[in-house]
Amino acid sequence: MRLPSHAGLTARDAAAAPSVSARDLHAMLTDGHELALLDVRETGVHVRGHIFHAASLPLSTLELSIEQALPCMATRIVLVDDEDGLAAAASRRLSRMGYRNVAVLGGGQAGWRAAGFAEYSGLHVPSKAFGEVVEHAYGTPSITAEELEARRASGDVLVLDSRSEEEFHAMSLPGAASCPGGELVARALRHEGLLVVNCAGRTRSIMGAQSLISAGKHEVRPLRNGLMGQRLAGLPCHHGRRDTHADRPVAAGAAQAAARLASALDIAVIGSERVNALLADTTRTCYLFDVRLPGAWRAGTLPGAINTPGGQLVQQTDACAPVRNARVIVFDTDAVQAPMTAFWLSQMGWEVYVHRAPADSLAPPRPAAPAAADDEGTQLPLAPAVRVIDVGDSRQYRARHLPGAAWTVRSRLAQTLAGMPAGASLVFTCADGRLSALAAADARALGHDATHLRGGVQSVGAAGLTADDPRYLTTVDDVWYRPYDRDTGVEEAMREYLSWETGLLARVMADPTVPFRHEAILAMAGLDQET
């Protein structure tokens, strides 16, 4: 198969990537070939309005994520910005890394909008929209927070939180147990009595509950609007719990139920030889996902596998697999998590394969590469005259940072430093030192005396950090602040978010670029209703 190329397009100058029009890009989205549509603006800008298939891959963090996001150097790539130079800068970086099939969207996001094509707000829109389609097509019944409260007072009910363990620890329903979505069929299929699945909002509640229903357990409900619905109903949520977890053996019949669902969609189960052949094919992008929980992955996985538990993969497909029409291999050791994940990915339109990894093929994953050589960077204490600049996640900076540190975003570093004396000594920080090492190199290239804090703020004890006196040197739009990340207006933001989420259904049903396999969804929904 020959990969599509931008070779016929013309660049504005010899050093620039070629430009594609909005209409050309719209055609690419339905031509069936691989395409990585990357929005290189900050994520907080991306959520205000973007193309449905655009993955948020900010210029600020491009080098840290690109190898995993785009494993094939020949992948057709289109970069989107606001005609502010970010796409051009990203194309130069990608070219230096060896990517050879890169173009930019002419006119940027505004050009797409002006051409009359659909623009979406929010984050992880394909997955959120898919959840709404599933609820509508399958007719997934739900339970409100008030109804759940009454049911718990009068009868036996088990509540399982389908988010990641970290999210559960931050906030949870009273009495709930943590059971990330990819584990639900494996751990809870044979529970007696009503089972309620919750997440923060809607998607993982719906997908988790419908997974159980499709696998054969019918007395199960998603909590309508999740933890947001709980708070809007005036009912309590817990914070910081680490005392309960649905750590159960694999349920009898779970593997058979998962296999039945994958087989109904003709999803291929492949052995090690076929896995290696797909990964070795340089003409296609192929992602290899270990869809088990992180603890299992750390104990042993396949070489090069990306650990993304199944529920999270379905929840964030745009972030996990930004190459549209790529191949996806999902594997586990229980023969439950992988086929259940593939069951949903196939209905989303992915070419997906299932592999059950033999125990003797697993080994501990390779440790992540250090941010820089051991002799680079600096350590505490810092000289009194040093200016400390944090370029990490603004939410983490707000929660804890070095005393006196100010915050900026790496993509605007030139503007941030323009007003500083050229002789100022700068020390950059972030969570783990990787992004700040890159920022320090950028600052040195701009003529500044700069280094980074080796190991980042995570190398500093809690006593050495503070949440006091946050100072922002540029607009805070590097990330999306979820409703419950906010200091004020939380309930209003929750209502707006839930209204946005439910409004996605009508929009994607009318969008010809949305790849969901409606015939597969309707066929499986009909099978559910018959049984």
FILUMTI-706487 format. One record per residue (C-alpha): residue number from 1; residue in one letter; x, y, z. Coordinates in nm, 4 decimals. Layout:
residues N
NUM,A,X,Y,Z
...
//
This chain:
residues 531
1,M,0.0000,0.0000,0.0000
2,R,0.1421,0.3374,-0.0990
3,L,0.1158,0.6073,0.1675
4,P,-0.0598,0.9300,0.0615
5,S,0.1769,1.2234,0.0349
6,H,0.1778,1.6032,0.0365
7,A,0.4415,1.5982,-0.2404
8,G,0.2163,1.7682,-0.4956
9,L,0.1499,2.0681,-0.2741
10,T,0.3434,2.3934,-0.2859
11,A,0.5107,2.5570,0.0108
12,R,0.5015,2.9313,0.0579
13,D,0.8817,2.9322,0.0627
14,A,1.1542,2.6705,0.0281
15,A,1.2011,2.6319,0.4049
16,A,0.8313,2.5980,0.4890
17,A,0.5950,2.3022,0.4894
18,P,0.3339,2.2996,0.2130
19,S,-0.0108,2.4383,0.2840
20,V,-0.3426,2.2569,0.2413
21,S,-0.6766,2.4295,0.2061
22,A,-0.9696,2.3620,0.4351
23,R,-1.1502,2.1882,0.1485
24,D,-0.8487,1.9681,0.0750
25,L,-0.8290,1.8741,0.4411
26,H,-1.1994,1.7954,0.4545
27,A,-1.1493,1.5556,0.1622
28,M,-0.8532,1.3925,0.3385
29,L,-1.0723,1.3181,0.6385
30,T,-1.2893,1.0871,0.4297
31,D,-1.0355,0.9378,0.1851
32,G,-0.9679,0.6296,0.4013
33,H,-0.5925,0.6896,0.4303
34,E,-0.3899,0.7583,0.7418
35,L,-0.3831,1.1163,0.8613
36,A,-0.2475,1.2792,1.1754
37,L,-0.4330,1.6066,1.2220
38,L,-0.2459,1.7839,1.5006
39,D,-0.3624,2.1025,1.6717
40,V,-0.0371,2.2588,1.7956
41,R,-0.2057,2.5400,1.9880
42,E,-0.2239,2.5156,2.3657
43,T,-0.4908,2.2725,2.4876
44,G,-0.6842,2.5544,2.6547
45,V,-0.7095,2.7218,2.3131
46,H,-0.7928,2.3930,2.1398
47,V,-1.0995,2.3346,2.3583
48,R,-1.2574,2.6635,2.2494
49,G,-1.2929,2.5433,1.8920
50,H,-1.1240,2.2782,1.6775
51,I,-1.1774,2.0207,1.4038
52,F,-1.3487,1.7009,1.5212
53,H,-1.0498,1.4790,1.4363
54,A,-0.7766,1.7165,1.5568
55,A,-0.5637,1.5857,1.8418
56,S,-0.4319,1.8422,2.0862
57,L,-0.0517,1.8184,2.0625
58,P,0.0772,2.1611,2.1708
59,L,0.4036,2.2966,2.0359
60,S,0.5097,2.3410,2.4005
61,T,0.5316,1.9670,2.4623
62,L,0.5719,1.8338,2.1074
63,E,0.9103,1.6651,2.1565
64,L,0.7909,1.4805,2.4664
65,S,0.4912,1.3145,2.3017
66,I,0.5554,1.2881,1.9288
67,E,0.7477,0.9589,1.9171
68,Q,0.4681,0.7684,2.0884
69,A,0.1928,0.9594,1.9083
70,L,0.3387,0.9205,1.5578
71,P,0.5543,0.6056,1.5418
72,C,0.5652,0.6021,1.1580
73,M,0.7903,0.8724,1.0077
74,A,0.6036,0.8647,0.6745
75,T,0.2614,0.9395,0.8260
76,R,0.0697,1.2138,0.6473
77,I,0.0533,1.5049,0.8943
78,V,-0.1448,1.8297,0.8853
79,L,-0.0758,2.0934,1.1508
80,V,-0.3344,2.3442,1.2713
81,D,-0.2761,2.6767,1.4466
82,D,-0.4250,3.0274,1.4508
83,E,-0.1940,3.1542,1.1744
84,D,0.0386,3.2640,1.4540
85,G,0.3528,3.0762,1.3550
86,L,0.3027,2.7728,1.5802
87,A,0.2388,2.5318,1.2910
88,A,0.5450,2.6557,1.1025
89,A,0.7597,2.6099,1.4130
90,A,0.6136,2.2632,1.4681
91,S,0.6816,2.1641,1.1069
92,R,1.0473,2.2627,1.1464
93,R,1.0811,2.0556,1.4620
94,L,0.9122,1.7565,1.3000
95,S,1.1393,1.7858,0.9965
96,R,1.4480,1.7807,1.2197
97,M,1.3127,1.4667,1.3868
98,G,1.2771,1.2913,1.0514
99,Y,0.9061,1.3304,0.9679
100,R,0.8876,1.3889,0.5935
101,N,0.5190,1.4216,0.5053
102,V,0.4108,1.7390,0.6882
103,A,0.1766,2.0190,0.5795
104,V,-0.0021,2.3053,0.7536
105,L,-0.3666,2.4104,0.7284
106,G,-0.3831,2.7319,0.5274
107,G,-0.5708,2.9980,0.7195
108,G,-0.5490,2.7944,1.0389
109,Q,-0.8543,2.7180,1.2482
110,A,-1.0215,3.0395,1.1287
111,G,-0.9812,2.9222,0.7682
112,W,-1.1589,2.5955,0.8506
113,R,-1.4407,2.7880,1.0155
114,A,-1.4669,3.0352,0.7259
115,A,-1.5027,2.7448,0.4815
116,G,-1.8235,2.6496,0.6625
117,F,-1.7039,2.3222,0.8137
118,A,-1.8040,2.1971,1.1584
119,E,-1.6080,2.3217,1.4577
120,Y,-1.6282,2.1565,1.7992
121,S,-1.5470,2.2820,2.1465
122,G,-1.4310,2.0608,2.4310
123,L,-1.1685,1.7929,2.4850
124,H,-1.1616,1.4299,2.3633
125,V,-1.4656,1.5040,2.1504
126,P,-1.4676,1.1801,1.9435
127,S,-1.4910,0.9678,2.2577
128,K,-1.7444,1.1929,2.4282
129,A,-1.9625,1.1969,2.1189
130,F,-1.9333,0.8200,2.0834
131,G,-2.0647,0.7750,2.4369
132,E,-2.3722,0.9792,2.3494
133,V,-2.4251,0.7752,2.0314
134,V,-2.3977,0.4510,2.2288
135,E,-2.6499,0.5619,2.4910
136,H,-2.8924,0.6681,2.2180
137,A,-2.8537,0.3612,1.9946
138,Y,-2.8390,0.0991,2.2692
139,G,-3.1061,0.2667,2.4806
140,T,-2.8844,0.2393,2.7882
141,P,-3.1071,0.2957,3.0953
142,S,-2.9683,0.5249,3.3653
143,I,-3.0320,0.6144,3.7284
144,T,-3.0271,0.9634,3.8809
145,A,-2.8325,1.0600,4.1915
146,E,-3.1589,1.0978,4.3852
147,E,-3.2833,0.7563,4.2724
148,L,-2.9526,0.5976,4.3676
149,E,-2.9679,0.7553,4.7123
150,A,-3.3142,0.6106,4.7702
151,R,-3.2153,0.2686,4.6361
152,R,-2.9092,0.2484,4.8604
153,A,-3.1230,0.3190,5.1626
154,S,-3.3674,0.0396,5.0832
155,G,-3.1735,-0.2365,4.9085
156,D,-2.8465,-0.3942,4.7985
157,V,-2.6554,-0.1931,4.5405
158,L,-2.2897,-0.1859,4.4399
159,V,-2.1463,0.1380,4.2998
160,L,-1.8308,0.1114,4.0875
161,D,-1.6285,0.4125,3.9757
162,S,-1.5056,0.3530,3.6201
163,R,-1.2416,0.6282,3.6120
164,S,-0.8712,0.5838,3.6764
165,E,-0.7585,0.5086,4.0308
166,E,-0.5981,0.8546,4.0545
167,E,-0.9267,1.0248,3.9690
168,F,-1.1115,0.8068,4.2190
169,H,-0.8673,0.9033,4.4938
170,A,-0.9252,1.2718,4.4214
171,M,-1.3063,1.2568,4.4360
172,S,-1.5599,0.9758,4.4697
173,L,-1.9151,0.8819,4.5628
174,P,-1.9774,0.7697,4.9205
175,G,-1.9477,0.3919,4.9393
176,A,-1.8211,0.3503,4.5827
177,A,-1.5345,0.1198,4.4889
178,S,-1.2753,0.1902,4.2234
179,C,-1.3001,-0.0335,3.9167
180,P,-1.1594,0.1337,3.6026
181,G,-1.3841,0.0777,3.3020
182,G,-1.1743,-0.1800,3.1220
183,E,-1.1928,-0.4023,3.4310
184,L,-1.5699,-0.3955,3.4809
185,V,-1.6621,-0.7037,3.2811
186,A,-1.3629,-0.8919,3.4240
187,R,-1.4379,-0.8068,3.7883
188,A,-1.8086,-0.7353,3.8231
189,L,-2.0028,-0.9361,3.5663
190,R,-2.1427,-1.1837,3.8191
191,H,-2.2359,-0.9373,4.0937
192,E,-2.5792,-1.0138,4.2377
193,G,-2.8171,-0.7197,4.2615
194,L,-2.8141,-0.3710,4.1136
195,L,-2.4784,-0.2406,3.9931
196,V,-2.4331,0.1326,3.9263
197,V,-2.1377,0.2664,3.7270
198,N,-2.0241,0.6245,3.7710
199,C,-1.7596,0.8601,3.6353
200,A,-1.7180,1.2362,3.6693
201,G,-1.9678,1.3156,3.3952
202,R,-2.1321,1.0863,3.1420
203,T,-1.9084,0.8985,2.8987
204,R,-1.7333,0.6381,3.1130
205,S,-2.0524,0.5771,3.3118
206,I,-2.2398,0.4981,2.9904
207,M,-1.9610,0.2926,2.8324
208,G,-1.8937,0.0942,3.1500
209,A,-2.2573,0.0144,3.2150
210,Q,-2.3266,-0.0753,2.8538
211,S,-2.0208,-0.3036,2.8508
212,L,-2.1728,-0.5023,3.1361
213,I,-2.5175,-0.5059,2.9772
214,S,-2.3784,-0.6266,2.6446
215,A,-2.1762,-0.8922,2.8271
216,G,-2.4943,-1.0305,2.9835
217,K,-2.5610,-0.8430,3.3102
218,H,-2.8844,-0.6505,3.2747
219,E,-2.9379,-0.5141,3.6266
220,V,-2.6849,-0.2346,3.5792
221,R,-2.7236,0.1404,3.5336
222,P,-2.4912,0.4310,3.4617
223,L,-2.5241,0.7143,3.7117
224,R,-2.6789,0.9911,3.5049
225,N,-2.4302,1.2793,3.4831
226,G,-2.1938,1.1067,3.7260
227,L,-2.0309,1.2981,4.0086
228,M,-2.1501,1.6230,3.8540
229,G,-2.5076,1.5003,3.8826
230,Q,-2.4368,1.4035,4.2437
231,R,-2.3143,1.7521,4.3304
232,L,-2.5907,1.9286,4.1374
233,A,-2.8423,1.7217,4.3350
234,G,-2.6925,1.8575,4.6575
235,L,-2.5563,1.5172,4.7618
236,P,-2.2077,1.4626,4.9069
237,C,-1.8855,1.3577,4.7383
238,H,-1.5776,1.2284,4.9152
239,H,-1.2225,1.3497,4.8588
240,G,-0.8902,1.1754,4.9132
241,R,-1.0247,0.8226,4.9698
242,R,-0.7805,0.5350,4.9272
243,D,-0.9635,0.2764,5.1344
244,T,-1.1606,0.0719,4.8839
245,H,-1.0952,-0.0991,4.5546
246,A,-1.2870,-0.3612,4.3571
247,D,-0.9931,-0.6017,4.3467
248,R,-1.1731,-0.9244,4.2589
249,P,-1.0691,-1.2324,4.0636
250,V,-1.1790,-1.2531,3.7018
251,A,-1.5490,-1.3368,3.6946
252,A,-1.6529,-1.6781,3.5659
253,G,-1.7782,-1.6413,3.2123
254,A,-1.6178,-1.2999,3.1583
255,A,-1.3713,-1.4193,2.8948
256,Q,-1.6439,-1.6055,2.7066
257,A,-1.8706,-1.2988,2.7093
258,A,-1.5914,-1.0722,2.5852
259,A,-1.4948,-1.3190,2.3125
260,R,-1.8568,-1.3427,2.1994
261,L,-1.8829,-0.9659,2.1583
262,A,-1.5533,-0.9339,1.9699
263,S,-1.6478,-1.2243,1.7453
264,A,-1.9823,-1.0637,1.6617
265,L,-1.7889,-0.7794,1.4978
266,D,-1.5362,-1.0111,1.3282
267,I,-1.2460,-0.8701,1.5289
268,A,-0.9382,-1.0804,1.4607
269,V,-0.7553,-1.2458,1.7492
270,I,-0.3891,-1.2672,1.6473
271,G,-0.0790,-1.4437,1.7758
272,S,0.2711,-1.3128,1.8418
273,E,0.3926,-1.3680,1.4861
274,R,0.1128,-1.1555,1.3404
275,V,0.1657,-0.8867,1.6071
276,N,0.5335,-0.8604,1.5123
277,A,0.4503,-0.8485,1.1408
278,L,0.2029,-0.5607,1.1866
279,L,0.4491,-0.3656,1.3997
280,A,0.7258,-0.4197,1.1434
281,D,0.5170,-0.2862,0.8521
282,T,0.6739,0.0541,0.7777
283,T,0.3926,0.1513,0.5395
284,R,0.1342,0.1794,0.8180
285,T,0.1026,0.3208,1.1657
286,C,0.0365,0.0528,1.4247
287,Y,-0.0262,0.1192,1.7940
288,L,0.0353,-0.1524,2.0518
289,F,-0.1654,-0.0954,2.3699
290,D,-0.1393,-0.2892,2.6945
291,V,-0.4942,-0.2291,2.8204
292,R,-0.4426,-0.3689,3.1701
293,L,-0.4011,-0.1566,3.4836
294,P,-0.0636,0.0132,3.5441
295,G,0.0400,-0.2324,3.8156
296,A,0.0101,-0.5262,3.5766
297,W,0.1998,-0.3339,3.3072
298,R,0.4857,-0.2544,3.5455
299,A,0.5156,-0.6221,3.6384
300,G,0.5605,-0.7228,3.2749
301,T,0.4551,-0.6134,2.9276
302,L,0.5486,-0.6490,2.5603
303,P,0.8413,-0.4479,2.4176
304,G,0.7280,-0.1043,2.3064
305,A,0.3754,-0.1388,2.4435
306,I,0.1912,0.1729,2.5589
307,N,0.0066,0.1219,2.8858
308,T,-0.3431,0.2648,2.8417
309,P,-0.6137,0.0810,3.0410
310,G,-0.9075,-0.0036,2.8177
311,G,-1.1566,0.2422,2.9641
312,Q,-0.9093,0.5279,2.9276
313,L,-0.8262,0.4290,2.5698
314,V,-1.1909,0.4427,2.4658
315,Q,-1.2286,0.7685,2.6614
316,Q,-0.9300,0.9439,2.4980
317,T,-0.8777,0.7886,2.1554
318,D,-0.7714,1.1191,1.9995
319,A,-0.4893,1.1594,2.2521
320,C,-0.3823,0.7950,2.2607
321,A,-0.3967,0.7252,1.8856
322,P,-0.3918,1.0537,1.6933
323,V,-0.3313,0.8906,1.3524
324,R,-0.6700,0.8445,1.1898
325,N,-0.7158,0.5084,1.0087
326,A,-0.4151,0.3568,1.1852
327,R,-0.4037,-0.0036,1.3026
328,V,-0.4512,-0.0762,1.6720
329,I,-0.3472,-0.3891,1.8610
330,V,-0.4826,-0.4283,2.2154
331,F,-0.3593,-0.7029,2.4442
332,D,-0.4065,-0.8400,2.7941
333,T,-0.3454,-1.1621,2.9858
334,D,-0.7040,-1.2361,3.1006
335,A,-0.8704,-1.2369,2.7556
336,V,-1.1302,-0.9895,2.8861
337,Q,-0.9954,-0.6330,2.8859
338,A,-0.8576,-0.6476,2.5303
339,P,-1.1644,-0.7912,2.3520
340,M,-1.3958,-0.5551,2.5411
341,T,-1.1785,-0.2566,2.4429
342,A,-1.1663,-0.3788,2.0822
343,F,-1.5456,-0.4229,2.0838
344,W,-1.5873,-0.0485,2.1299
345,L,-1.2925,0.0652,1.9194
346,S,-1.4267,-0.1308,1.6243
347,Q,-1.7609,0.0477,1.6508
348,M,-1.5724,0.3780,1.6590
349,G,-1.4281,0.2860,1.3189
350,W,-1.0808,0.1574,1.4105
351,E,-0.8991,-0.1336,1.2457
352,V,-0.8352,-0.3205,1.5686
353,Y,-0.6797,-0.6555,1.6579
354,V,-0.6826,-0.8523,1.9847
355,H,-0.3824,-1.0353,2.1269
356,R,-0.3547,-1.2401,2.4426
357,A,0.0045,-1.2069,2.5582
358,P,0.1724,-1.5289,2.6732
359,A,0.3397,-1.4951,3.0135
360,D,0.6857,-1.5804,2.8796
361,S,0.6697,-1.2859,2.6367
362,L,0.6374,-1.0248,2.9114
363,A,0.9189,-0.8290,3.0747
364,P,0.9307,-0.5118,3.2885
365,P,0.9025,-0.1982,3.0706
366,R,1.2163,-0.0006,2.9999
367,P,1.2540,0.3007,3.2308
368,A,1.1864,0.6403,3.0756
369,A,1.4886,0.8269,2.9450
370,P,1.6158,1.1020,3.1764
371,A,1.5381,1.4627,3.0924
372,A,1.9023,1.5438,3.0231
373,A,2.2506,1.4155,3.0922
374,D,2.3346,1.3732,3.4597
375,D,2.5809,1.6625,3.4515
376,E,2.3225,1.9069,3.3141
377,G,2.0872,2.1207,3.5171
378,T,2.1204,2.2588,3.8646
379,Q,2.0097,2.1585,4.2110
380,L,1.8881,2.3403,4.5201
381,P,1.9724,2.5759,4.6789
382,L,1.9539,2.8330,4.4013
383,A,2.1465,3.1597,4.4010
384,P,1.9428,3.4496,4.5465
385,A,1.9483,3.6513,4.2228
386,V,1.8146,3.3690,4.0057
387,R,1.4745,3.4092,3.8409
388,V,1.2719,3.0886,3.8571
389,I,1.0229,3.0187,3.5782
390,D,0.7869,2.7191,3.5859
391,V,0.6846,2.5920,3.2403
392,G,0.4854,2.2898,3.3584
393,D,0.1126,2.2257,3.3807
394,S,-0.0484,2.5409,3.5213
395,R,-0.2756,2.3340,3.7470
396,Q,0.0265,2.1710,3.9072
397,Y,0.1978,2.5089,3.9378
398,R,-0.1087,2.6493,4.1124
399,A,-0.1074,2.3568,4.3577
400,R,0.2660,2.3618,4.4357
401,H,0.5715,2.5430,4.3058
402,L,0.9070,2.6712,4.4198
403,P,0.8798,2.9879,4.6303
404,G,0.9140,3.2921,4.4068
405,A,0.8612,3.0969,4.0832
406,A,0.6522,3.2573,3.8095
407,W,0.4686,3.0595,3.5416
408,T,0.4688,3.0762,3.1636
409,V,0.4052,2.8410,2.8735
410,R,0.6983,2.7265,2.6607
411,S,0.5367,2.8158,2.3263
412,R,0.5382,3.1829,2.4296
413,L,0.8839,3.1848,2.5818
414,A,1.0265,3.4408,2.3377
415,Q,0.7525,3.6896,2.4266
416,T,0.7887,3.6155,2.7990
417,L,1.1635,3.6755,2.7989
418,A,1.1602,3.9757,2.5670
419,G,1.1250,4.2187,2.8554
420,M,1.3859,4.0591,3.0806
421,P,1.7435,4.1855,3.1043
422,A,1.9733,3.9776,2.8836
423,G,2.2091,3.9159,3.1763
424,A,1.9437,3.7693,3.4076
425,S,2.0122,3.4160,3.5325
426,L,1.7118,3.1910,3.4720
427,V,1.6244,2.8526,3.6189
428,F,1.3331,2.6674,3.4617
429,T,1.1209,2.4102,3.6434
430,C,0.8348,2.1735,3.5703
431,A,0.7059,1.8539,3.7309
432,D,0.9858,1.6157,3.6310
433,G,1.2518,1.8300,3.4617
434,R,1.1919,1.7139,3.1046
435,L,0.9972,2.0117,2.9717
436,S,1.2037,2.2619,3.1690
437,A,1.5249,2.1207,3.0163
438,L,1.3830,2.1983,2.6711
439,A,1.2742,2.5460,2.7818
440,A,1.6211,2.6213,2.9188
441,A,1.7738,2.5246,2.5833
442,D,1.5231,2.7520,2.4067
443,A,1.6173,3.0400,2.6383
444,R,1.9884,2.9868,2.5761
445,A,1.9233,2.9995,2.2020
446,L,1.7567,3.3374,2.2616
447,G,2.0719,3.4643,2.4330
448,H,1.9833,3.4159,2.7996
449,D,2.1817,3.2567,3.0795
450,A,1.9514,2.9648,3.1555
451,T,1.9476,2.6205,3.3097
452,H,1.6837,2.3926,3.4645
453,L,1.6200,2.2327,3.8026
454,R,1.7412,1.8753,3.7704
455,G,1.4549,1.6325,3.8395
456,G,1.1954,1.9112,3.8498
457,V,0.9788,2.0014,4.1460
458,Q,0.9057,1.6351,4.2171
459,S,1.2663,1.6127,4.3400
460,V,1.1912,1.8766,4.6031
461,G,1.0266,1.7764,4.9302
462,A,0.6822,1.9106,5.0113
463,A,0.8343,2.1457,5.2690
464,G,1.0264,2.3179,4.9898
465,L,0.7160,2.3980,4.7835
466,T,0.4294,2.6416,4.8214
467,A,0.0923,2.7343,4.6726
468,D,0.1351,3.0995,4.7769
469,D,0.1923,3.4008,4.5519
470,P,0.1293,3.2455,4.2080
471,R,0.2433,3.4779,3.9296
472,Y,0.1519,3.4270,3.5654
473,L,0.3645,3.5785,3.2890
474,T,0.1242,3.4908,3.0056
475,T,-0.2363,3.3829,2.9508
476,V,-0.3214,3.0650,3.1403
477,D,-0.4566,2.8467,2.8606
478,D,-0.2158,2.5543,2.8499
479,V,-0.4749,2.3050,2.9771
480,W,-0.8499,2.2688,3.0083
481,Y,-0.9729,2.3496,3.3565
482,R,-1.2475,2.0992,3.4303
483,P,-1.5514,2.2278,3.6202
484,Y,-1.4224,2.0803,3.9473
485,D,-1.0742,2.2333,3.8925
486,R,-1.2201,2.5801,3.9311
487,D,-1.2258,2.7987,4.2380
488,T,-1.5627,2.9634,4.1624
489,G,-1.8659,2.8983,3.9432
490,V,-1.8277,2.5214,3.9711
491,E,-2.1952,2.4268,3.9477
492,E,-2.2612,2.6613,3.6550
493,A,-1.9613,2.5129,3.4738
494,M,-2.0942,2.1618,3.5408
495,R,-2.4321,2.2461,3.3904
496,E,-2.2652,2.3974,3.0855
497,Y,-2.0425,2.0920,3.0437
498,L,-2.3295,1.8434,3.0673
499,S,-2.5348,2.0458,2.8200
500,W,-2.2372,2.0490,2.5808
501,E,-2.1902,1.6741,2.6144
502,T,-2.5530,1.5810,2.5461
503,G,-2.5577,1.8244,2.2529
504,L,-2.2862,1.6295,2.0704
505,L,-2.5243,1.3564,1.9536
506,A,-2.7138,1.5615,1.6961
507,R,-2.3950,1.7243,1.5697
508,V,-2.1979,1.4087,1.4981
509,M,-2.4942,1.2301,1.3433
510,A,-2.4957,1.5052,1.0798
511,D,-2.1156,1.5181,1.0284
512,P,-1.9980,1.3128,0.7260
513,T,-1.6392,1.2944,0.8572
514,V,-1.7356,1.1072,1.1760
515,P,-1.6217,0.7452,1.1313
516,F,-1.8433,0.5617,1.3798
517,R,-1.9647,0.2308,1.2363
518,H,-2.3347,0.3039,1.2706
519,E,-2.4317,-0.0288,1.1139
520,A,-2.2224,-0.2152,1.3741
521,I,-2.3601,-0.0039,1.6575
522,L,-2.7177,-0.0620,1.5504
523,A,-2.6584,-0.4333,1.4931
524,M,-2.5095,-0.4816,1.8389
525,A,-2.7763,-0.2637,1.9982
526,G,-3.0434,-0.4733,1.8310
527,L,-2.8813,-0.7926,1.9566
528,D,-2.8816,-0.6508,2.3109
529,Q,-3.2485,-0.5639,2.2886
530,E,-3.3370,-0.9118,2.1618
531,T,-3.1624,-1.0780,2.4566
//
